Amino acid sequence: QELNKTGQLVTDISAIIQVDVNQFAGIEYDEFAVRVAEVAMWLIDHQMNIKVSNTFGQYFLRLPLKKAAKIVNGNALRIDWEEVISKEKLNFILGNPPFVGAMIINEQQRNDMAYVFDGEKGIGVLDYVCAWYIKAAQIIQGNRIRVSFVSTNSISQGEQVALLWNILFQKYQLKIHFAHRTFKWSNEAKGNAAVHCVIIGFGSFNITNKILFDYEDIQGESLVVQSNNINPYLVDGSDIIIYNRSFPLSNIPLMRFGSMPRDGGNFILTEPEKEEFLKLEPKAEKWIRPYTGAQEFINGYSRYCLWLLDISPRELKTLPEVIKKVDKVKNFRLKSKAASTRKFAATPTLFCQIAQPETNYLLVPRVSSERRKYIPIGFMNKNVIGNDQVLLILNANLYHFGILTSEMHMAWVKYVCGRLKSDYRYSKDIVYNNFPFPENITDKQKQTVETCAQAVLDTRGKYPDSSLADLYDPLTMPPDLLKAHQKLDKAVDLCYRPQPFTSELNRIEYLFELYEKLTAPLLSTSKQKTTKRKNPQ
């Protein structure tokens, strides 16, 4: 019915059937799956024939089976797709490439990536699926072929965007036609874990009617949103790409990584281990400091470390148990395969990288569960050693805390930061340094944010027996803490604009516009002087 636009009655419906199985081609790595796919295409064809029969009231059947889909057994990243089907005969490319993250790609897959990307640098951070985007981009140049892939949502987040989509936009001039934003997908296979996915449809040409499918509940139904343009973060907005930035875009304090021990665990002590160690070496107590990473900070358990930054050689020699640990650290580093680690064997009393501030600081965990509405952050005493699993902001105040623990900042985090599995992986250079803080706020607005931020901290303090994991679990978050955050959210929103934000998508669209404004080249306000030309005599 859709393809037959004439509206004329026909006596033989086979005359208007324009789709057959031999119009489909595919590539499958597993030979058994190839045979299954061939049979599956016949089954689908049979189902469609039954639907045609019911729709038109005529029995329609294709027997005997004379045509078949062309399913090739091979590696889709190594095969020339035009050997499977000529692009002159191709209208659509659809796929569900393997969900293999950058951290778990094997050697063969990494070689496949290098083959497809052909000399592009930095591809080690990309998921395996990215290679299919490049292969598709190559075959659709200069034609009207449309592509759609189901992909892990990480290709539209974090540092992968800057690398993959810069190539797709600049080298291949692709345009996104439609997209399903993040949803949770799983099949019925036993033990199959749910994956956070996106679907991206694109071509080498532009269209006017672009559609975003938004999921307020990632396990629910989508909401259709008409869009003027869909950027690589799957937001209605300009095709901006957020790159690593060494310094903050806004006038805010610097953020840096915590200290990295690379000690083989020899400097680190649990509470019981600390007590046992001090029984053997009581004079070492002044060299033991509280020690925290993301897990300790969020889950509220204590660890400690030997912090020997200013110890003199003479005092160190009076602490034989400490000397033993220092010797173990040296041996651990000497045995490392990494030359950079072996180098630090020369200074075995110290952490490899020391970033501990001399003042109190604001701590942001580098990894936090996506189940939480807010990433738990907090002020820390300068005596607490923050390790390399946390980020430290020096000279931060209540205003900075309030902005960073707000719904506005969380909207930015959800779209811009990378993921570790499905958890947020906060980045200094991508997330924090690029986040557009409010501009030109009044003293009253700032004071309101600070008051609300302090209320959040005070409310947390009412539950000393609860960890931040308990306080920010959606099921156990105290109502008064949620209310305090909601008041803070409203105060932060008003720093950006007087009109309320109607949705998370509305927030991120606004933030992208503000980011684009702040990063646009400044136009010269000076006007060049011009001289009037005299009329020729």
N, C-alpha and C positions, 0 to 999 in steps of 0.2 A: 504493500500500500504506500509506504513512504517513498519507494523508488519509482513507482509507476504514477507519474503526475498527470497523465492524460485524462484520467477520469472516465475513460472509455471502458465499456463492458468487454470482457474477453471470454471465449468459450474454452480456451486451453490455458490454464494458469501457468503452465511451464514456459509459455511465451514471455511472461513478465518476470519470471524468477531470474534475478541478475547476479545472484551470489551462489557460488559452488565451492566445494572443498578444495579444488585444485587452484583456487585463487589465494590460498594461504600457504605460507612458507615459514620455516622456523629452524633454529639451531639449538640442539640439546647436547650437553656434555656426556650424559650417561646413555649408553646404547639401549638399555632396557626401557628407559624413559622415552626414547624415540619411538619405540614400538607402541608404548602405551598412548603416546600423543597421537599417533596415526589412527589408532582405533577410536580414541576419544573424539577426534574430529568427525569420524563417521557417525558416532553416537549423537553428537551435537547436530550434525546435518539431519539425522533422522528425527530428532526432537523438533527442529525447525520445520521439517516437512509436515509433521503432524499439526503444528501450529498453523501452517499455511492451509492445510486441509480444513481445519476447523474454522478458520477465518473466512475462506471463500466458499465453503460448502462443497468442495470437490476433493476427491481422494487424490493425493499427490505422493508419489514414492519414487525414489531413484534406485531401481534394481534392474540388472545386477550392478554391483559397485564397480564402475569403470574409471572413476577419477579419485584421486587421493591428494591430501596435503603433502607438500614436499618438506619433510623434516630431516635435516642433515645432522649426522652425528659428528660432533667436533667441538673445539674451543671457540666460542663466539668472539673472543678477543683476538684470535689469531687468523680466523677465516676472513677472507674478503667477502663481505656481505653480498656484493654484486655477483659473486659466483653462485649464490643461492637463488637470488632473484634480481633481475635488472631494475635499477631505480626508475627506469622509464615505465615499468609496470607496477611500481610501488605507490601506494596511497598512504598507508599507515604503518607505523612501527610501534608495537606494543610489547611490553616486557615486564618481568618480575625478576631482575638480576639477583644473584646471590647476596644475602645480607652478611657480609664479612667486614668487620670493622678494621680500621687501620692498624690497631694494636695486635690483631690476631691473624693478619694476612701471612700465609706461608710463602716459602721461597718461590715456588712456581707462580703463585698469584702476583707476587711482587715483580717478577720478571714480565708477566703479562702487562702489568701497569706500565712498566718502563717501556715496553714495546709500543703500547698505544699512545702514551704521552710523548714519546719520541724526543727525549732531551729536555723536556720541561723540568724545572728545578722545584724541589720542595714537595714532591708528590707523596713522600712518606707519611704525610698526615692525612691522606685521603682514604676514604673507604673504597673497597673494591668496586662497588657499583658505579663510581665516578667514571671508570673506563668505558662503560656502556654509553654514557652521555657523550663522550668524545667520539666514539665510533659512530654513533647516530648523527652527531653534528657533521661529521665528514661526508656522510652519504646524502645528506639533505641539502647540501649547498646548491643554490641556484634552482631549486624546484619547490613544489608545493606539498611535499611530504610532511605529514604531521606525526609527532612522536609522543608517546606517553609511557612513563616508567613508574612502577611502584618502587619506592626507595626508602632506606632508613632515613629518619628525619635529620640526622646529623649533617647531611649534605646542604641543608639550609640553615646551619647554625655554626657559630664559632669561626675558627680559622679556615675551615674547609671552604667556606663561601668565598673568601678573598682569593683563594687559589683557583678553584674549579670554575667559578662563575666569571672571573676575570677573563679566563681563556675562552669560555663559551660566548661571552658578550663581545670581547675585543677581536678575537681571531675568527670566530664563526658567525658573529652578528645574530645570535639567537634571540628570540623573544618568547617569553612564557605566555601561553594562551589561556591556560586554566590550571588550577592547583587545588588539591585537597590538603589543607593544613593538617597538622599532626593528629593522628588517630591511632588507637591501639588495635593491632591486627594479630590474629593467630589462626592457624589452621587446626584441623581435627587430629593431627598426628599425635600419637602418645608421647607425652613428655615435652611437647613443643612449647617453648616459652613465647609469651606475647611480645611483640615488637612494636615500637613506636615508629609509625610509617608516615610518609607523605606520598602523594601522587602528583607528578608534574607533567603537564602537557606543553609541548613547545614546537616551534618550527623556525625556519630561517627567514620568515616573513612575519609582518605584523598583522594583527586583526583588531577590530574595534570593540567587539563584545567579549570582554574577558570576564571569567567567572572564578571567584574564590569560594571554596566550600569550607566553612569555618565550623569547628567542633567545640562548643562550650564544654561538653562532656566528651572526652576522647573515646569513650566507649558507646556514645550515643549517636543520634542522627545529626546530619550536617545542616547548617544554615547557609543558603545560597546568597552570596554577596556579589553584586555587579561591580566591576572594577575598571578603572581607566587604564591602569598599568599594574602588573604584578612583578614585584622585585624579587631577588633571589632569597629573601627572608620570608617570602610568600605573604607579603603585605601589599596593600594597595598604595603605591607610591613610586617615586622615581627609582631608576635602576642604580641605586647607590650600593657601594660595597664598602664595608667597614674593615679597614686594615689595622694591623698592629700599630699602636701609637706609643712612643717612648715616654711622653709626658702628657699630663691631663689636658683635655680640650678646654675644660673650665678652670677657673681660678680656685683650685682646691689643693689640699695637702697631697704629697707624693705617697704612693703605695709601693711597698716592696715585699719580696719574699722573706719568709722567716729563715732561721739558721739551719744549715744542713750538716748533720754530724758525719755521715759516711764512716761509721765507727764499728760496724758489725754488731751493733747493739751493746757494746761494752761500756759506753758512757751512760746508758739509760737504765733506770731503776724503777720497778714498781714499788708500791708502799711497803709490802713485806720485804722485798729485796733491799730497800733502803735501810729498814730497821736491822736486818741481819748484817748489812755492810758496816753500819755504825757500831755494832757490837765489836766487830773486828778492828775498825778504824775510827774511833770516836772523834779524833781530831780533824777528820775530813768533813765534819758537818758544815762548816762555813763555806765549803766549796761545792755543796749540793744545792741546787736550785730547783724550784718547781718547773716542770717541763710540759708543754702542751702542743698538741696538733689538732687537726679537725675532729678526730674521734674523741680525744680527751675533753676538748672544749664542749662539744655538743652533748656527749653522753655523761659528762660530769664525773669522770673518774680521774684519779691522781697518778701522775708519773713524775719522775725526777731525773735530773741528769747531773753528772759531774761537769762543772763549768770552771775550767782551770785557766781562764783568760789571763789573770794577773799573778798567778802563783810563781814564786821565785824558785829557782833550782834547789836552793838550800832547803826550803820548806818541803818541796816535793819529795826530797830524799828522806824526810822524816815520816813519810806516809807510804809504807811498803805495799799496802793493799791497793792504793791508788796507782803506784808504780806498776803493779801487775796489770792493771786495766790499761794503762797507757801503752805498755808493751804489747798487749793483745791488739790494741787499735793499730799500732805500727805494723804488726805482722799482717793484719787483715788488709791494710791498704797496700802493702808490698805485694800481696798475692793477687791483687785486682788485675783484671784484663785491661782496665781503662788506664791509660797513661796519666790522665788528669788526677785520678785517685792515687796512683802510686806516688805522684809528686808530693802529695800531702803527708806521706809517711815521714817526711823530714820534720813535720811539726805535729807529732802524735798527741800532744796535750790539748790541741785545739780542734774545734769543729772545722770541717773543710771550708764552709762558707759561714761567716759570722755577720749577722745583720741585726743583732739585738739592739734596740734603741736604749738610750740613757734616760728616757722619759716614759711615762705611761703611754699606752698606744691603743688604737682601735683594732680589734682582730676580726678578720673575715675568713671563714673556712674555705678552702679551695674546692672542696666537694661537699655537697649537701643534698639530701633527698628531695626529689621533685614532688613528693607528697606534701611538703610543707608550703604553706601560703607565703611565708617569709623565710629567707635564710637567716638563721640566728647569728647575730654578730654582737660584740660586746667590748667594753673597755677593760684593759688588762693592766695590772701593775708591772712596772718596769723590771721587777725581779723575776717575773715568770718568763722563761725562755720559750719563745714561739718557734716551732720547727718549720721545715720547708713545706709542710702540708697546710700552712695557714699564710695569709697575707696580712701585713702590718701597715697601718696608716698612722704616721707620726703627726703630732700636733692637731689631731682631729678633735672636734668639739661636739656638743649635743646637736647642733644644726646638721653637721655631716652625718652623724649617727641617724638622725631623723630621716634625712633624704634617702640614705642607703637601706633603711629598713622599711621603706614605704612601698605601696602598691605600684607607684610609678617606676621605681627602680626595678622592682621584680618583673614588671612587664618587659623592660629592657633586657634583663637577665634571661628570661625565657626565650627570647628571640635571638639574642646576640651571642650568648655564651655557648661553649661546646658542652658535650655531655660525656659522662663516664657511665656506660650503660644508659640508664634513663636519668641518672642524677645530674644535678647542675655541676659543671666544672668551671668555677669562677676564674676569670683571667684578668690579670692586671692590665695588659696591653690592649686587649680586645674590649673587655666590658667596662672596667673602671675608667681608664684613660679616655675612652670615647663617649662616656655617658654625659649627656648635656644637662648639667645642673640648671636650676631656674635662673633666669636673668633679671637683673634690676629689681630685686625684691625690696620691700620696705622693711624698716626696722621692726615694725609691728608684726609683719608676716614671719620674719626670722624668729622673733621672740615666741610667737605662737607655736612654731615648729619645735623650738627648744623646750617649751613647757610640755608639749605633748610627748616629746621624746623622753623627757625625764619621767613622765607618768608611766610610760612603757617599762622603763627600768625599775621604777618603784613597785609596779605591779608584779614584775618578775620576782622582786625581793620578798614578796609575801609568801612565796612557795620555796623555802630554802631546802626542802627535802626532795624537790623535783629538779631533774636535769632539764637542759634546754630541749633535748629530744622529747621529753615528756610535755614540756610547756608548748611546743610547737607541733606536736602530733595533732592532726585534724580531729582525731577522736577524743583526745584528752585535753586540748587547749582550754584553759579556764575562760569562762565567759567574760570576766572583767579584763583579762589580758587582750582578748579579741576586741573588746570595746575600746580599749586604750589604743590599739593599733588602728582601728577604724577612725578614731578622732585624729590620729596622726596622719592617716591617709588623706583625710579631708583638708587638713592644714597644708600638706605638701601640694595637693592638687591646686589649691588656691594660689600657691606661689607660681604656678605655671600659667593659669588662666582662670577667670571667674566662672566660666561655663563648666558644668560638671562633665566628667567623662562617662560615657554610657556603657562602655565595654572595654575589655582588655585590648581588643583590636583597635578601638578608638584611641586608646592611650599610645600604643606603639606607632600608629600612623602619625600622631602628633609629635612624638619623640623623633621619629625619622625626619620629619619636616624641620624640626628645630636643629637636629644634627646637620642636615643639609645646609641650613642657613648659616650655622656657625663655622662650617668648613668651606663654604663657598669663598672663592678669591675676593678680596676686598676691591671694590671698584674705586678708581681714583676720583676724588671729588674736585681735583683741580682742573680747570679748563685751560686748554692751550690758547694762548693769545693768537688771534688771527689779524692779519693786516688786509685792508681793502685794496684790491687791485684797481689801479686807475684805468679808466676807459682809454683804449688806444686812440691816439690822435689821428 
